[in-house]
Amino acid sequence: MLVRCSTALQRFYVIMATSFDKSTVAAEARPSSNPAKKPRKMSTSAAAMTAAFDKYAHYLNTLNDKRERVVKASRDITINSKKVIFQVHRISKYNRDEVLEKAEKDLAAVTDQYMSRLVKELQGTDFWKLRRAYSPGVQEYVEAATLYEFCKTGKLLNLEAINASLLPLSDPSFEPLQINILDYVLGVADLTGELMRLAIGRISDGELEYAKTICRFVREIYRKLTLVVPTMDENYEMKKKMDTMLQSVVKIENACFSVHVRGSEYIPLLGCSSDPNFSFLGAQVLEL
């Protein structure tokens, strides 16, 4: 009996093992319902987005390079415009024509060599995007041009005349670079400081009437700008310059007032007095 049971149990194990192997092979032979995931390919929209970002990166890099070149051109304009201003400050009643002729040549060189480079960099682009990069140089150029014009004609050089002088520098196929009204007004505000120094220098040289002319001119500029500045959109920088302009007006007025009221105490330049009995600080002139 026991032999029969053990034999039957062995047969059961053999049958189970055989059926297990068959089911395993069949399972392996059947296709899996969850196949392995293949790597996804980049969709068309993702490729377009990558191309767009590459385009933006190229645009920003080009704009930054252009900004650096514009800053360099603006710096050169500032340096050479200051040289024109220094040249004009050498003016006196004895060398007026000579000094103005030299200043005119220097100003023309600034326009032809340095402003032309700025114009070429900015033509065909949006000027306002790079305005902060070139604004300091343009303001200094306006200051030099208006100072020269005042010393030559006694009048203020207007914005239309300055922009007209820049038109030949532009390529006719592009929109020409035009100095905007804000940079022009800021440059005129700086002009009053240079006129204050010029007036003080003329008083020291005995040219009181010329100093009074400068005083009236600067006072008129300040009066007109006090009406304009409150209506300007970007007037923060202009407000600071208005305070400096008022100080310049007061300095010129005080200098002219002191010479006018205390004229009897005014000491003319040594060697320039028409009074043969004039002596320095009341001391007797010793005859050697």
TIZA-770814 format. One record per residue (C-alpha): z, y, x; residue number from 1. Coordinates in nm, 3 decimals. Each point is the difference from the previous one (the first is absolute). Example, Ala and Ser with C-alpha at 12.3 -4.5 7.8 and 13.67 -1.06 7.14 Angstrom:
+---------+---------+---------+-----+
!       Z !       Y !       X !   k !
+---------+---------+---------+-----+
!   0.780 !  -0.450 !   1.230 !   1 !
!  -0.066 !   0.344 !   0.137 !   2 !
+---------+---------+---------+-----+
This chain:
+---------+---------+---------+-----+
!       Z !       Y !       X !   k !
+---------+---------+---------+-----+
!   0.000 !   0.000 !   0.000 !   1 !
!   0.093 !   0.236 !   0.276 !   2 !
!  -0.318 !  -0.085 !   0.186 !   3 !
!  -0.208 !   0.088 !  -0.304 !   4 !
!   0.180 !   0.337 !  -0.041 !   5 !
!  -0.049 !   0.099 !   0.360 !   6 !
!  -0.366 !  -0.099 !  -0.016 !   7 !
!  -0.050 !   0.209 !  -0.315 !   8 !
!   0.180 !   0.296 !   0.159 !   9 !
!  -0.225 !  -0.019 !   0.307 !  10 !
!  -0.307 !   0.001 !  -0.225 !  11 !
!   0.137 !   0.308 !  -0.184 !  12 !
!   0.042 !   0.187 !   0.332 !  13 !
!  -0.353 !  -0.093 !   0.109 !  14 !
!  -0.149 !   0.116 !  -0.333 !  15 !
!   0.195 !   0.330 !   0.013 !  16 !
!  -0.103 !   0.067 !   0.360 !  17 !
!  -0.363 !  -0.071 !  -0.079 !  18 !
!   0.001 !   0.226 !  -0.307 !  19 !
!   0.174 !   0.278 !   0.197 !  20 !
!  -0.262 !  -0.012 !   0.273 !  21 !
!  -0.282 !   0.013 !  -0.257 !  22 !
!   0.155 !   0.292 !  -0.186 !  23 !
!   0.053 !   0.185 !   0.329 !  24 !
!  -0.358 !  -0.054 !   0.107 !  25 !
!  -0.126 !   0.106 !  -0.341 !  26 !
!   0.216 !   0.311 !   0.007 !  27 !
!  -0.129 !   0.090 !   0.343 !  28 !
!  -0.356 !  -0.064 !  -0.112 !  29 !
!   0.030 !   0.230 !  -0.303 !  30 !
!  -0.078 !   0.372 !   0.066 !  31 !
!   0.311 !   0.214 !   0.014 !  32 !
!   0.062 !   0.239 !  -0.289 !  33 !
!   0.139 !   0.263 !   0.247 !  34 !
!  -0.247 !   0.025 !   0.286 !  35 !
!   0.098 !   0.192 !   0.317 !  36 !
!  -0.057 !   0.378 !  -0.031 !  37 !
!  -0.292 !   0.136 !   0.197 !  38 !
!   0.034 !   0.336 !   0.183 !  39 !
!  -0.105 !   0.283 !  -0.231 !  40 !
!  -0.294 !   0.212 !   0.094 !  41 !
!   0.031 !   0.384 !  -0.010 !  42 !
!  -0.124 !   0.133 !  -0.327 !  43 !
!  -0.265 !   0.268 !  -0.031 !  44 !
!   0.251 !   0.263 !  -0.120 !  45 !
!   0.229 !  -0.058 !   0.302 !  46 !
!  -0.293 !   0.036 !   0.240 !  47 !
!  -0.103 !   0.324 !  -0.168 !  48 !
!   0.355 !   0.133 !   0.030 !  49 !
!   0.011 !  -0.082 !   0.371 !  50 !
!  -0.332 !   0.176 !   0.054 !  51 !
!   0.129 !   0.305 !  -0.188 !  52 !
!   0.313 !   0.020 !   0.215 !  53 !
!  -0.211 !  -0.030 !   0.315 !  54 !
!  -0.206 !   0.292 !  -0.125 !  55 !
!   0.312 !   0.208 !  -0.068 !  56 !
!   0.142 !  -0.081 !   0.343 !  57 !
!  -0.325 !   0.109 !   0.167 !  58 !
!   0.003 !   0.324 !  -0.201 !  59 !
!   0.361 !   0.081 !   0.095 !  60 !
!  -0.058 !  -0.075 !   0.368 !  61 !
!  -0.308 !   0.224 !   0.000 !  62 !
!   0.194 !   0.277 !  -0.177 !  63 !
!   0.286 !  -0.020 !   0.251 !  64 !
!  -0.241 !   0.020 !   0.292 !  65 !
!  -0.168 !   0.302 !  -0.157 !  66 !
!   0.341 !   0.163 !  -0.057 !  67 !
!   0.084 !  -0.034 !   0.368 !  68 !
!  -0.327 !   0.164 !   0.101 !  69 !
!   0.055 !   0.279 !  -0.253 !  70 !
!   0.352 !   0.065 !   0.133 !  71 !
!  -0.140 !   0.025 !   0.354 !  72 !
!  -0.271 !   0.244 !  -0.114 !  73 !
!   0.259 !   0.207 !  -0.189 !  74 !
!   0.220 !   0.016 !   0.309 !  75 !
!  -0.291 !   0.125 !   0.212 !  76 !
!  -0.080 !   0.265 !  -0.262 !  77 !
!   0.362 !   0.118 !   0.003 !  78 !
!   0.016 !   0.030 !   0.379 !  79 !
!  -0.325 !   0.192 !   0.035 !  80 !
!   0.066 !   0.223 !  -0.303 !  81 !
!   0.326 !   0.106 !   0.163 !  82 !
!  -0.200 !   0.101 !   0.307 !  83 !
!  -0.207 !   0.231 !  -0.222 !  84 !
!   0.319 !   0.152 !  -0.141 !  85 !
!   0.142 !   0.057 !   0.348 !  86 !
!  -0.326 !   0.167 !   0.100 !  87 !
!   0.016 !   0.239 !  -0.296 !  88 !
!   0.359 !   0.097 !   0.089 !  89 !
!  -0.131 !   0.145 !   0.327 !  90 !
!  -0.172 !   0.274 !  -0.196 !  91 !
!   0.081 !   0.367 !   0.065 !  92 !
!  -0.175 !   0.332 !  -0.053 !  93 !
!  -0.144 !  -0.026 !   0.351 !  94 !
!  -0.156 !  -0.350 !  -0.014 !  95 !
!  -0.064 !  -0.054 !  -0.372 !  96 !
!  -0.372 !  -0.080 !   0.021 !  97 !
!   0.040 !  -0.228 !   0.299 !  98 !
!   0.283 !  -0.200 !  -0.152 !  99 !
!  -0.172 !  -0.040 !  -0.337 ! 100 !
!  -0.323 !  -0.113 !   0.164 ! 101 !
!   0.185 !  -0.269 !   0.194 ! 102 !
!   0.193 !  -0.105 !  -0.313 ! 103 !
!  -0.323 !  -0.028 !  -0.199 ! 104 !
!  -0.150 !  -0.235 !   0.259 ! 105 !
!   0.317 !  -0.211 !   0.008 ! 106 !
!   0.008 !  -0.023 !  -0.380 ! 107 !
!  -0.367 !  -0.103 !  -0.008 ! 108 !
!   0.079 !  -0.273 !   0.256 ! 109 !
!   0.281 !  -0.131 !  -0.220 ! 110 !
!  -0.237 !  -0.012 !  -0.296 ! 111 !
!  -0.289 !  -0.166 !   0.182 ! 112 !
!   0.194 !  -0.250 !   0.210 ! 113 !
!   0.315 !  -0.093 !  -0.194 ! 114 !
!  -0.052 !   0.092 !  -0.365 ! 115 !
!  -0.340 !  -0.172 !   0.014 ! 116 !
!   0.171 !  -0.321 !   0.113 ! 117 !
!   0.241 !   0.020 !  -0.292 ! 118 !
!  -0.287 !   0.066 !  -0.241 ! 119 !
!  -0.189 !  -0.308 !   0.122 ! 120 !
!   0.307 !  -0.219 !  -0.046 ! 121 !
!   0.065 !   0.120 !  -0.354 ! 122 !
!  -0.351 !   0.037 !  -0.142 ! 123 !
!  -0.080 !  -0.246 !  -0.273 ! 124 !
!   0.367 !  -0.086 !  -0.059 ! 125 !
!   0.278 !   0.118 !  -0.229 ! 126 !
!   0.150 !   0.295 !   0.187 ! 127 !
!   0.329 !  -0.009 !  -0.189 ! 128 !
!   0.087 !  -0.349 !   0.124 ! 129 !
!   0.020 !   0.130 !   0.357 ! 130 !
!   0.109 !   0.358 !  -0.072 ! 131 !
!   0.342 !  -0.037 !   0.160 ! 132 !
!  -0.168 !  -0.125 !   0.317 ! 133 !
!  -0.226 !   0.303 !   0.052 ! 134 !
!   0.188 !   0.275 !  -0.189 ! 135 !
!   0.198 !   0.137 !   0.303 ! 136 !
!  -0.317 !   0.051 !   0.202 ! 137 !
!  -0.184 !   0.164 !  -0.288 ! 138 !
!   0.291 !   0.238 !  -0.063 ! 139 !
!   0.004 !   0.103 !   0.366 ! 140 !
!  -0.377 !   0.052 !  -0.009 ! 141 !
!   0.032 !   0.223 !  -0.308 ! 142 !
!   0.276 !   0.195 !   0.173 ! 143 !
!  -0.214 !   0.059 !   0.311 ! 144 !
!  -0.310 !   0.097 !  -0.199 ! 145 !
!   0.185 !   0.242 !  -0.228 ! 146 !
!   0.188 !   0.162 !   0.290 ! 147 !
!  -0.325 !   0.060 !   0.186 ! 148 !
!  -0.164 !   0.143 !  -0.313 ! 149 !
!   0.289 !   0.236 !  -0.066 ! 150 !
!  -0.003 !   0.135 !   0.355 ! 151 !
!  -0.376 !   0.048 !  -0.022 ! 152 !
!  -0.042 !   0.144 !  -0.350 ! 153 !
!   0.350 !   0.060 !  -0.136 ! 154 !
!  -0.070 !  -0.235 !  -0.294 ! 155 !
!   0.104 !  -0.348 !  -0.107 ! 156 !
!  -0.258 !  -0.275 !   0.052 ! 157 !
!  -0.044 !  -0.179 !  -0.332 ! 158 !
!  -0.030 !  -0.372 !  -0.061 ! 159 !
!  -0.366 !   0.014 !  -0.101 ! 160 !
!  -0.098 !   0.151 !   0.334 ! 161 !
!   0.189 !  -0.268 !   0.195 ! 162 !
!  -0.159 !  -0.283 !  -0.200 ! 163 !
!  -0.342 !   0.158 !   0.041 ! 164 !
!   0.043 !  -0.012 !   0.378 ! 165 !
!   0.071 !  -0.375 !  -0.022 ! 166 !
!  -0.306 !  -0.089 !  -0.209 ! 167 !
!  -0.241 !  -0.026 !   0.298 ! 168 !
!   0.229 !  -0.262 !   0.153 ! 169 !
!  -0.039 !  -0.243 !  -0.291 ! 170 !
!  -0.275 !  -0.253 !  -0.059 ! 171 !
!  -0.203 !   0.115 !  -0.305 ! 172 !
!  -0.004 !  -0.357 !  -0.133 ! 173 !
!   0.381 !  -0.001 !  -0.037 ! 174 !
!   0.243 !   0.216 !  -0.188 ! 175 !
!   0.102 !   0.279 !   0.243 ! 176 !
!   0.358 !   0.041 !   0.115 ! 177 !
!   0.154 !   0.304 !  -0.166 ! 178 !
!   0.340 !   0.142 !   0.087 ! 179 !
!   0.213 !  -0.016 !  -0.313 ! 180 !
!   0.188 !   0.296 !  -0.142 ! 181 !
!   0.342 !  -0.141 !   0.091 ! 182 !
!  -0.073 !  -0.027 !   0.373 ! 183 !
!  -0.156 !   0.347 !  -0.008 ! 184 !
!   0.307 !   0.158 !  -0.159 ! 185 !
!   0.231 !  -0.180 !   0.245 ! 186 !
!  -0.212 !   0.130 !   0.288 ! 187 !
!   0.016 !   0.356 !  -0.135 ! 188 !
!   0.378 !  -0.033 !  -0.028 ! 189 !
!   0.012 !  -0.087 !   0.372 ! 190 !
!  -0.225 !   0.299 !   0.071 ! 191 !
!   0.276 !   0.241 !  -0.099 ! 192 !
!   0.221 !  -0.128 !   0.283 ! 193 !
!  -0.272 !   0.069 !   0.256 ! 194 !
!  -0.058 !   0.346 !  -0.150 ! 195 !
!   0.371 !   0.071 !   0.036 ! 196 !
!  -0.018 !  -0.079 !   0.372 ! 197 !
!  -0.314 !   0.210 !   0.030 ! 198 !
!   0.167 !   0.296 !  -0.174 ! 199 !
!   0.305 !  -0.012 !   0.227 ! 200 !
!  -0.230 !  -0.011 !   0.302 ! 201 !
!  -0.200 !   0.299 !  -0.124 ! 202 !
!   0.319 !   0.201 !  -0.052 ! 203 !
!   0.109 !  -0.073 !   0.355 ! 204 !
!  -0.340 !   0.130 !   0.115 ! 205 !
!   0.041 !   0.317 !  -0.203 ! 206 !
!  -0.255 !  -0.089 !  -0.271 ! 207 !
!   0.225 !   0.084 !  -0.294 ! 208 !
!  -0.280 !   0.065 !  -0.250 ! 209 !
!  -0.155 !  -0.341 !   0.068 ! 210 !
!   0.343 !  -0.159 !  -0.053 ! 211 !
!   0.032 !   0.181 !  -0.334 ! 212 !
!  -0.341 !  -0.133 !  -0.104 ! 213 !
!   0.115 !  -0.353 !   0.082 ! 214 !
!   0.321 !   0.061 !  -0.196 ! 215 !
!  -0.189 !   0.103 !  -0.314 ! 216 !
!  -0.236 !  -0.295 !   0.034 ! 217 !
!   0.278 !  -0.258 !   0.039 ! 218 !
!   0.200 !   0.155 !  -0.284 ! 219 !
!  -0.303 !  -0.026 !  -0.229 ! 220 !
!  -0.054 !  -0.367 !   0.088 ! 221 !
!   0.364 !  -0.076 !  -0.075 ! 222 !
!  -0.014 !   0.188 !  -0.330 ! 223 !
!  -0.310 !  -0.189 !  -0.116 ! 224 !
!   0.135 !  -0.341 !   0.104 ! 225 !
!   0.327 !   0.054 !  -0.188 ! 226 !
!  -0.213 !  -0.003 !  -0.316 ! 227 !
!  -0.199 !  -0.310 !   0.098 ! 228 !
!   0.258 !  -0.235 !   0.152 ! 229 !
!   0.205 !  -0.063 !  -0.320 ! 230 !
!  -0.314 !  -0.130 !  -0.171 ! 231 !
!  -0.094 !  -0.243 !   0.279 ! 232 !
!   0.049 !  -0.374 !  -0.054 ! 233 !
!   0.092 !  -0.089 !   0.360 ! 234 !
!   0.204 !   0.306 !   0.092 ! 235 !
!   0.291 !  -0.153 !   0.194 ! 236 !
!  -0.152 !   0.075 !   0.340 ! 237 !
!  -0.127 !   0.335 !  -0.121 ! 238 !
!   0.346 !   0.105 !  -0.117 ! 239 !
!   0.137 !  -0.054 !   0.350 ! 240 !
!  -0.281 !   0.207 !   0.146 ! 241 !
!   0.064 !   0.277 !  -0.251 ! 242 !
!   0.353 !   0.037 !   0.138 ! 243 !
!  -0.140 !   0.027 !   0.353 ! 244 !
!  -0.264 !   0.247 !  -0.120 ! 245 !
!   0.268 !   0.223 !  -0.151 ! 246 !
!   0.183 !   0.002 !   0.331 ! 247 !
!  -0.322 !   0.109 !   0.174 ! 248 !
!  -0.050 !   0.283 !  -0.250 ! 249 !
!   0.357 !   0.120 !   0.052 ! 250 !
!  -0.036 !  -0.007 !   0.378 ! 251 !
!  -0.317 !   0.208 !  -0.007 ! 252 !
!   0.149 !   0.248 !  -0.248 ! 253 !
!   0.317 !   0.038 !   0.204 ! 254 !
!  -0.196 !   0.057 !   0.320 ! 255 !
!  -0.228 !   0.261 !  -0.159 ! 256 !
!   0.292 !   0.164 !  -0.180 ! 257 !
!   0.206 !   0.027 !   0.318 ! 258 !
!  -0.285 !   0.161 !   0.192 ! 259 !
!  -0.080 !   0.237 !  -0.289 ! 260 !
!   0.356 !   0.113 !  -0.066 ! 261 !
!   0.115 !   0.008 !   0.360 ! 262 !
!  -0.326 !   0.127 !   0.139 ! 263 !
!   0.170 !   0.258 !   0.220 ! 264 !
!   0.178 !  -0.285 !   0.178 ! 265 !
!  -0.313 !  -0.210 !   0.039 ! 266 !
!  -0.081 !  -0.055 !   0.367 ! 267 !
!  -0.375 !  -0.021 !   0.065 ! 268 !
!  -0.138 !  -0.227 !   0.265 ! 269 !
!   0.068 !   0.108 !   0.355 ! 270 !
!  -0.298 !   0.182 !   0.138 ! 271 !
!  -0.155 !   0.044 !  -0.346 ! 272 !
!   0.187 !   0.309 !  -0.116 ! 273 !
!  -0.201 !   0.317 !  -0.057 ! 274 !
!   0.311 !   0.210 !   0.057 ! 275 !
!   0.009 !   0.109 !   0.368 ! 276 !
!   0.375 !   0.070 !  -0.028 ! 277 !
!   0.078 !  -0.347 !  -0.137 ! 278 !
!   0.271 !  -0.183 !   0.193 ! 279 !
!   0.130 !  -0.349 !  -0.047 ! 280 !
!   0.334 !   0.002 !  -0.192 ! 281 !
!   0.045 !   0.374 !   0.068 ! 282 !
!   0.021 !  -0.039 !   0.378 ! 283 !
!  -0.168 !   0.258 !   0.218 ! 284 !
!  -0.330 !  -0.091 !   0.155 ! 285 !
!   0.039 !   0.014 !   0.374 ! 286 !
!  -0.285 !   0.140 !   0.197 ! 287 !
!  -0.051 !  -0.190 !   0.321 ! 288 !
+---------+---------+---------+-----+
